Amino acid sequence: MKEMYPKNGRVILHVDMNSFFASVEIAYDPSLQGKPLAIAGNPDERKGIIVTCSYEARAFGVKTTMPLWEAKRKCPNLIVRKPNFERYRRASLAMFDLLRSYTDIVEPVSIDEGYLDITDCYKKGTPIEIANSIQETLQKNLLLPSSIGIAPNKFLAKMASDMRKPLGITVLRKRDVPTVLWPMPVGEMHGVGARTAEKLSTIKIQTIGDLAKGNDIQLKQLLGINGERLKQRANGIDNRPVDPDAYSDFKSIGNSTTLPYDSTDEEELLGVIKRLSNSVGGRIRRKDMLSNNVQLMIRYGDRKTVTRSRKLENPIDQDNEIFLAAKHLWKKHWNGEPIRLLGVTAQELVEKHEAYKQLDLFSYEKEAKREPLLKAIDKLKGKYGNEILTKGIKLPKDKNPRNNEHGTSFEKDFLSD
């Protein structure tokens, strides 16, 4: 069996769950099997956007990020379910637990995909046999379909898993790159978004093959260091290891929410920013992280989006500190026009024990005294919800904008306890 594995190279699998949110809903409610299903925001609200959909819905032209009204026009019989993130999180944890039964070298990339290094798993079968076993076990035990790419590195494994969906298993070797990858449009390459593809077209790069043979100087001028990296990928070169600890390396943690109606009520909007700041603060504290930079995203009713950030003198992790930084940005950059969406993100995160903070005697004593209180508050909120401790008078349900909004969080800490 060892002869089926490379002597010097690696064997990497990329496991990508098919229509994950929709598949989880079908697993919980088998009556949805074979029907056009979409996961989207509240159908009664304007922000109903398709998060994902079943392949039956895709056959009607329904796509991710499509407005719900357009999806229903294309597929009148479309079944719509609101996202159940706790349900998806549980399914994700079960999925990764299953993957780790094959090897400890598992790197979660997002809630529904991850890499496995099976180079030393030859006693369990050939790479294809292992991939088949994973796919069949996911389907049997969790009722969740997947596609799997098999390759000598992470980039090629990711490209391979995208080639056959749903329930596909694809092998992509280094020698296959010129015949399989190079003819593909450059926009279909992992790591190349629509804007990057547009930039590449300005220097006559239309295919992955064009990128593989691109001029180094031109690529660096156009895309910086990423140009060199993308050219290496286009040639099938990717030396990144599968890192089980990579998912905890957070660069930023944020939340955003679309309002149920365009608003110019500053008190209400600052209330939304406050709640977003509280959510972000709680999440970075659970990670024992500190933020050196706070970013505020403002999207107006005409879809124009402004993103501004504030570099902090000292790293922070408390709700009110995050809110004050976001409020400063709000006061400075809001032009008074109606707001559609707001987002708060803690950036440039560092682990608490690595952070250096200049504190005088008085501020040190103050922070040391309040640390146990803050931990107790977080514990209460975690057990009983954010409303367990509030200031002032609680608004009636129909007057409280919080009842009409749903935060969005697709970061990797979604996988953690």
N, C-alpha and C positions, 0 to 999 in steps of 0.2 A: 504493500500500500504506500510506503514511503516514496516509492519510485514515481508515484502520481503527483508528487509535490516537487517544487524547484529546489535545487541543491543550495543555491545562494539567495534567491529572491524570497518574496513573501506571497502569501495568498490572503487576499482581503475580500470580505463580503460586505456589500452595502444592502441592508434590509430596509425596504421602503414600503410602509403600509399603504394599501390602496384605499383612497377616499376614506381616510381614517375615521373622521367624526361620523360620517354617514354609516360606515361599516359598524361602528360601535352601537349606533342607534338600532341598526338592523339586528345586531347580536342580542340586544335587549328586547326587541320587538320583532320576532320573525315574520309577522304579518306584513312587514315592509319589504321583505325580500322580493326582488324582481320588479319593484315599483320605482317610478321616478321620485327620488327623495332629495331634498336640499336642506342644508343646515344654514340658517340665516338669522338675522336680527328680528326684532319684533315686527311681524307683518303689518301691525297697525301704525308703525312709526316709519318716518321717511328714511331712516338709516338702515332699512332692511337690505343688506348686501349678502350675496351668496358667499359663505365661508368655504363650503365644499359641497359636492353633490355626488349622487350615485352615477354609475355609468349609464344606467337607464335614462337618467335626466340629461346626461351629456349627449345622448343620441338625439335629443331634441334641440341641441345647441345651447343648453344651459352651461354656463362657465363660472368658475371662481371669480369673485369680485363684481359679478354682474348685478345690477340693481334688481331687487326682488320683483318689481313690477314688470321689468323686461323679461325676466325668467318665466313669470306666469303667462306672459303673452306668448312666449315660444312654446310653453308646455302647460296648457290649461289644467291638466290633471296633476300638476306638481304638488307633492306632499311636502309641507314645510315644518321643520322642527327647530325650536330655538336651541342654541348651544347649551350643553350640559357639561361644563368644564370639569367638574369634579368626577363625573362619570368617565370622561376621556382620560383624565389623569390616572384614575385607577386602572383603566385598560392599558395605558402606557407603561405603568409600573409593572403590571403583569407581563407585558410583552418583553420588557428588558430583563425581567427575572428569568423568563424562558430562554432568552438569548444567552444569558450568563451560565446556563446549564451546559452549554456547548464549549464555552471558553470564558476565562476571566477577562480577556482583553477585548472589552466592549466599550465603545465610545458613543454615547448618545449625542446626536446632533440636534435633534428637536424632539418634540413629543411623539413623533411617529416615524422616526428614521434613525438609524445608527450603523456604525461600522463594527465589524468583527475581524480580528486577526486570527486565522485558523491555521497558520503556518505549521504549528506543532500539534495539530489535531489529527494527524494521519491515522492514528489508531481507531478513530471514530468513522473512518471511511474516506472516500475520495471527496474533493471539494464539491462536486455536483451532488454526491450522495448526501453530504451534510446540508447543502442548500435545500435539497428536496425534503429532508427530514425537518428542517426549520419551518419551511413553508407549510408542510402538511400538519405539523404540530400546532402551529399558530392557528390554522384553519380548524383543526379538530378540537383543540382545548379552549380557544378563545373565540372561535367563529369569526376570525379576522383574516381577510386575504392580504397577501403581500407580494411584492416583486423583489427579486434578489439579483444583484450583479456580482459577478466573480471576476477578479482581476488581480494584477500584481501590485496595484497601489490604489489609494483612496479615490483619486480623480477618475480613473478608468472604471472602478467599481460603481461609482455614482452614475457615470454616463451609461454603464451597462444596465443598471436597474431601471433606468428611464426608458429603455428601448422596447420592453414588452410589458404592457399593463392591460388588464390586471393579471395576476397570477403567473407572471413570467419569470424565467430564470435564464440569464444571459451571461455567457463567458466572453470577456473582451481581453485579448492578449496584446502585448506591446506590438507584436508584428501585425496586428489587425488595424492599427491606427491609420496608416495611409489609405487602406481600402474602405474602412468602415467609418471613421470619424472625419477624415479630411473632406469628403464631398458634402458634409452637412453644413447648413447655414451657420455662420458664426454665432448668431443669436440663440441657437439651440445648445450651445456649449455651457456647461455648468460653470458659473462664475462670471458669465457675460450677460449683463442685463440689457434692456432695450436702449438705454442711453449710451452704454459702452459700445453696443453694436452700431449705433448711429455714428459715434466718433470714429470707429474703425472704418466705416464706409467712406469717410472723408479721405482716407489714404488707400482706398480701393481694396480693402479687405472685406470680402463677402462670405468666404467660407472658412471653416476651421483650418483647412489646408493653407489658405492664404495667410492666416495668422501664424501657422507653424513655420512658414517661410518668410515671415515679415522682417522688415529692417529694424534692427535693434535700436538704433538712434531715433528713428521715427516713433517707434512704440513707446520709448521712454519719454520723449517729448510730449506725446499725446496722453499717456496714461500714468506716467511716473514709474515707480518700481513695480506697480501692478502689471504694466505692459510686459516686462520681462517674465514675470510669474505666469501670465497667461500664455505667452509663447511656449514656455516649458510644458505647461499642461497640454497645449495643442500638439506637442510632440510626444505626449504620453509620459512625461517626466513628472513625478511627484514623490518626494522622499519623506513626506510627513508620516510619522508613526501613528498607529491607532492608540490614542491616549485615553484610558478610562477616567482620568481626572480632568479632562479638558472641559467637560460640561460645567464645572464649577468655576471656571475662569471667566467671570463676568466682566465685561467692559462697561456695561450700562444696564440699568433696570428702570423701566418706566411704565406708565399707564396713560391711556388716553380715553376720551369719551366723546361721542357725538351727541349733541344736544337734541332733544325732541323737536325743538323749533329754534330758528335763528333768534339770538337774544342780544340786546344792548344793555340789559340790566346789570350794572357793574357789581352790585352787591351779590346778586345771584351767581355771576360768573366767577367772582372771587371765592364764593362758597364752593364752586366746582373745583377750582384750583386748590383750595384747602383740602378737599377730600382726596383729590389725586395725590397731593403731597403726603397726606397721612398714609395712603396705601403704599406709596413708594418707600416712605420712611420705615414702615413696618417690615417691608420685604428686605431692605438692605440690612436692617438690624438682625433679622433671622439668619442672614448670611454672615454676620459679624464683619460687615464691610463698612467703609466710609466713602463718602463722595467728595471729590475735589471740584466738581463742576455741576451746576444745575441748568437744565435746558427747558425752555418753555416753547411749546408749539401752539400757534394760533392759526386756525383755518376759518376764513371768512365765508359768508353766505355764497359768494361768487366762486368758491373753491380756491381762491388765492391763499397760499400757505406761507406763513412767516415762522421761521425757527431761529430762536436766539438763545444764547447760553451766557452764563455768568461764572467766571472763574472765582473760586473762593479762597480767602486768605488762609483758612484752616479747614481740614476735612470735617465733614458733618455727617450725622445719621439721624438727627431728630426731626420729627414732623414739622415743627414750627420753624426750624432753621431752613428746611427745604422750602416751606411755604414763603418765608420772607424773601428768599432769593428769587423764587418764581414770581412773587408779587412785584418785586423791583423790576423784573423784566416786563411784566404786564403793564405797569405804570409807564414804562419807558417806550414801549413799542405798540401798544394798542392804539389804533387810529380812530376809534369810536364807531366803526362800522359793525353791523350785526355779525355775531360769531356763530359758527356752525360746530366747530370741534375744538377741544382743548387737550393738551397733553403735557405731562410733567415727567422729566427723565433725570435720574441721577447718573452722572457720567464720571469717567476717570476714577473708577472704583478701586480701592485698595483694601487689603485685609487689615483689620483693626490692629493686630499685633505688629504690623509692619509700618503703620502710619506714624509719622512724626508730627507732633503738634506743639507749638510754642505756647505754653500756658504760664501766666504769672501765678503766684501763690494763691490769690483769691479765687481766680477762675478755676484752678485745679481743685481747690477744696469744694467749691460749689458743684462742679461736675461729679466729683467723687461722692458727695452726699446724695445727689439725685439719681445716681445710677441704679441702686436697688429699687427705687420707686418706679423708674421707667421700665425696668424689667418686669415688675409686678403688673403694671398697666398693660404691657404687651401680652403677658400671660392671660390676664382677664379677657382682653379683646380676642385672643386666639381661641379661648374656650366659649365665650358667650357672645362674640360679635362686636363690631366696632361701636355699636350704639350703647354698650354697657356703661360707658363713661362719656358724658357729653356736657357741654356748657350751655347755659341759657335755656330757652324754652324750645321744645321740639315742635317743628312746624306740623300742621295737619297733613295728612297723607297727600291730599290733592293739591297742597301748596308747596310741598317739598320737592324741589327739582331732582333730588337724589332718587326718588321713586320712578323717575322717567329716564334714567340713564343707566348704561351698562358699561363698565370699564372693559378694556381689552388688554389681555396679557398673554403673549405668546412666547415669552422668554423661556430660556432653558430651566429656570428655577421652578417652573411649572412641574418639573419631574421630581422635585425634592419634597421631603416631608416638612 
